[in-house]
Structures are given as structure tokens and as C-alpha cells.
């Protein structure tokens, strides 16, 4: 028996007045000479939380 996997594209109907959510930059923070963090306005809360903990961790 073959165990071939297929990828199938699924499209859902959208209402005619539907507008795709646009993502734009919420803020940019320079961390060092060669390091910059960009955060976009539709970031998930748990990702933002992990990012902020990594950037502002206290290494004392």
C-alpha cells in the first residue's frame, strides 16, 4: 500500500465586503549597533511576551 501524502489547497468563501487584515509595523527598537527588533501590529501575545522576556532579561 502506498503512503503518499497530498497537499490540497482549501479556499473559504469570503463575504464581498471582506477586507484582508493588513499588517504594519507597530514599533522598532534598536538593541545595538547591528541589532534591531521590529514588532508588527498583529503579533500574537505569547510571541510578544517571549520576545520581550528575551530582550529585557536580567542576566545578573
NUSE-580769 format. One record per residue: x, y, z of N, C-alpha, C, O in turn; residue in three letters; residue number from 1. Coordinates in nm, 2 decimals, always signed. Layout:
<nodes>
X, Y, Z, X, Y, Z, X, Y, Z, X, Y, Z, ala, NUM
...
</nodes>
This chain:
<nodes>
+0.08, -0.12, +0.00, +0.00, +0.00, +0.00, +0.09, +0.12, +0.00, +0.18, +0.13, +0.08, unk, 1
+0.06, +0.22, -0.08, +0.14, +0.34, -0.09, +0.09, +0.44, +0.02, -0.03, +0.45, +0.04, unk, 2
+0.19, +0.51, +0.08, +0.16, +0.61, +0.18, +0.20, +0.75, +0.13, +0.28, +0.82, +0.19, unk, 3
+0.15, +0.78, +0.01, +0.17, +0.91, -0.05, +0.09, +1.02, +0.02, -0.03, +1.00, +0.03, unk, 4
+0.15, +1.13, +0.05, +0.08, +1.24, +0.11, +0.05, +1.34, +0.00, +0.13, +1.37, -0.08, unk, 5
-0.07, +1.40, +0.01, -0.10, +1.51, -0.09, -0.12, +1.64, -0.02, -0.17, +1.64, +0.10, unk, 6
-0.09, +1.75, -0.08, -0.12, +1.88, -0.03, -0.23, +1.93, -0.11, -0.23, +1.94, -0.23, unk, 7
-0.34, +1.97, -0.04, -0.46, +2.02, -0.10, -0.49, +2.16, -0.06, -0.49, +2.19, +0.06, unk, 8
-0.50, +2.25, -0.15, -0.53, +2.39, -0.12, -0.68, +2.40, -0.09, -0.77, +2.35, -0.16, unk, 9
-0.71, +2.47, +0.02, -0.85, +2.49, +0.06, -0.88, +2.64, +0.06, -0.81, +2.72, +0.13, unk, 10
-0.98, +2.69, -0.01, -1.02, +2.83, +0.00, -1.16, +2.84, +0.05, -1.25, +2.77, +0.01, unk, 11
-1.18, +2.93, +0.14, -1.31, +2.96, +0.20, -1.37, +3.08, +0.13, -1.30, +3.18, +0.10, unk, 12
-1.50, +3.08, +0.11, -1.56, +3.19, +0.06, -1.56, +3.31, +0.15, -1.58, +3.29, +0.27, unk, 13
-1.53, +3.43, +0.10, -1.52, +3.55, +0.18, -1.64, +3.64, +0.15, -1.68, +3.64, +0.03, unk, 14
-1.70, +3.71, +0.24, -1.81, +3.80, +0.21, -1.75, +3.90, +0.11, -1.63, +3.93, +0.11, unk, 15
-1.84, +3.96, +0.03, -1.80, +4.06, -0.07, -1.74, +4.18, -0.01, -1.65, +4.25, -0.07, unk, 16
-1.78, +4.22, +0.11, -1.72, +4.34, +0.18, -1.60, +4.30, +0.27, -1.56, +4.39, +0.34, unk, 17
-1.55, +4.18, +0.26, -1.44, +4.14, +0.33, -1.31, +4.21, +0.29, -1.28, +4.22, +0.17, unk, 18
-1.23, +4.26, +0.38, -1.10, +4.32, +0.36, -1.00, +4.24, +0.43, -1.01, +4.22, +0.55, unk, 19
-0.89, +4.21, +0.36, -0.78, +4.13, +0.43, -0.72, +4.22, +0.54, -0.70, +4.34, +0.52, unk, 20
-0.69, +4.16, +0.65, -0.63, +4.23, +0.76, -0.48, +4.27, +0.71, -0.41, +4.18, +0.67, unk, 21
-0.45, +4.39, +0.72, -0.32, +4.44, +0.69, -0.23, +4.44, +0.81, -0.27, +4.47, +0.92, unk, 22
-0.11, +4.40, +0.79, -0.01, +4.40, +0.89, +0.09, +4.52, +0.87, +0.14, +4.54, +0.76, unk, 23
+0.11, +4.60, +0.97, +0.20, +4.71, +0.96, +0.29, +4.71, +1.08, +0.26, +4.65, +1.19, unk, 24
+0.40, +4.78, +1.07, +0.50, +4.79, +1.18, +0.44, +4.87, +1.30, +0.40, +4.98, +1.28, unk, 25
+0.44, +4.81, +1.41, +0.39, +4.88, +1.53, +0.50, +4.96, +1.60, +0.48, +5.07, +1.64, unk, 26
+0.62, +4.90, +1.61, +0.73, +4.97, +1.66, +0.86, +4.90, +1.63, +0.87, +4.78, +1.59, unk, 27
+0.97, +4.98, +1.63, +1.10, +4.93, +1.60, +1.20, +4.98, +1.71, +1.19, +5.09, +1.75, unk, 28
+1.28, +4.88, +1.76, +1.37, +4.92, +1.87, +1.51, +4.87, +1.83, +1.53, +4.76, +1.80, unk, 29
+1.61, +4.96, +1.84, +1.75, +4.93, +1.81, +1.81, +4.88, +1.94, +1.81, +4.95, +2.05, unk, 30
+1.87, +4.76, +1.94, +1.93, +4.70, +2.06, +2.07, +4.72, +2.06, +2.13, +4.71, +2.17, unk, 31
+2.14, +4.74, +1.95, +2.28, +4.75, +1.95, +2.32, +4.80, +1.81, +2.23, +4.85, +1.73, unk, 32
+2.45, +4.80, +1.79, +2.49, +4.86, +1.66, +2.44, +4.78, +1.54, +2.41, +4.84, +1.44, unk, 33
+2.43, +4.65, +1.55, +2.38, +4.57, +1.44, +2.26, +4.49, +1.47, +2.23, +4.39, +1.41, unk, 34
+2.18, +4.53, +1.58, +2.06, +4.45, +1.62, +1.94, +4.55, +1.63, +1.95, +4.65, +1.69, unk, 35
+1.84, +4.51, +1.56, +1.71, +4.58, +1.56, +1.59, +4.49, +1.58, +1.59, +4.38, +1.51, unk, 36
+1.50, +4.52, +1.66, +1.38, +4.44, +1.67, +1.26, +4.51, +1.61, +1.24, +4.63, +1.64, unk, 37
+1.19, +4.45, +1.52, +1.07, +4.50, +1.46, +0.95, +4.42, +1.51, +0.95, +4.30, +1.52, unk, 38
+0.84, +4.49, +1.56, +0.72, +4.43, +1.60, +0.61, +4.48, +1.52, +0.59, +4.60, +1.50, unk, 39
+0.53, +4.39, +1.47, +0.42, +4.42, +1.38, +0.29, +4.42, +1.46, +0.28, +4.35, +1.57, unk, 40
+0.19, +4.49, +1.42, +0.07, +4.51, +1.49, -0.02, +4.39, +1.51, -0.11, +4.39, +1.60, unk, 41
+0.00, +4.28, +1.44, -0.09, +4.17, +1.46, -0.01, +4.05, +1.52, -0.04, +3.93, +1.50, unk, 42
+0.09, +4.08, +1.60, +0.17, +3.98, +1.67, +0.09, +3.91, +1.77, +0.01, +3.97, +1.84, unk, 43
+0.11, +3.78, +1.79, +0.04, +3.70, +1.89, +0.09, +3.74, +2.03, +0.21, +3.76, +2.04, unk, 44
+0.01, +3.74, +2.13, +0.05, +3.78, +2.26, +0.16, +3.69, +2.32, +0.26, +3.75, +2.38, unk, 45
+0.16, +3.56, +2.30, +0.26, +3.48, +2.36, +0.39, +3.50, +2.29, +0.50, +3.48, +2.35, unk, 46
+0.39, +3.53, +2.16, +0.52, +3.56, +2.09, +0.58, +3.69, +2.14, +0.70, +3.70, +2.16, unk, 47
+0.49, +3.79, +2.15, +0.54, +3.92, +2.21, +0.59, +3.91, +2.35, +0.70, +3.97, +2.38, unk, 48
+0.53, +3.83, +2.43, +0.57, +3.80, +2.57, +0.71, +3.74, +2.57, +0.80, +3.78, +2.64, unk, 49
+0.73, +3.64, +2.48, +0.86, +3.57, +2.48, +0.97, +3.66, +2.42, +1.08, +3.66, +2.47, unk, 50
+0.94, +3.74, +2.32, +1.03, +3.84, +2.27, +1.07, +3.94, +2.37, +1.19, +3.97, +2.39, unk, 51
+0.98, +4.00, +2.44, +1.01, +4.10, +2.55, +1.10, +4.04, +2.66, +1.19, +4.10, +2.71, unk, 52
+1.07, +3.91, +2.70, +1.15, +3.85, +2.80, +1.29, +3.82, +2.75, +1.38, +3.84, +2.83, unk, 53
+1.30, +3.79, +2.63, +1.44, +3.76, +2.57, +1.52, +3.89, +2.56, +1.64, +3.90, +2.59, unk, 54
+1.45, +4.00, +2.52, +1.52, +4.13, +2.50, +1.56, +4.19, +2.64, +1.67, +4.25, +2.65, unk, 55
+1.47, +4.19, +2.73, +1.48, +4.26, +2.86, +1.52, +4.16, +2.98, +1.50, +4.20, +3.09, unk, 56
+1.57, +4.05, +2.95, +1.61, +3.96, +3.06, +1.72, +4.02, +3.14, +1.81, +4.09, +3.09, unk, 57
+1.72, +3.98, +3.27, +1.82, +4.04, +3.36, +1.92, +3.93, +3.38, +1.89, +3.82, +3.45, unk, 58
+2.04, +3.94, +3.33, +2.15, +3.84, +3.34, +2.23, +3.86, +3.47, +2.35, +3.81, +3.47, unk, 59
+2.19, +3.92, +3.57, +2.27, +3.94, +3.69, +2.27, +3.81, +3.77, +2.34, +3.81, +3.87, unk, 60
</nodes>
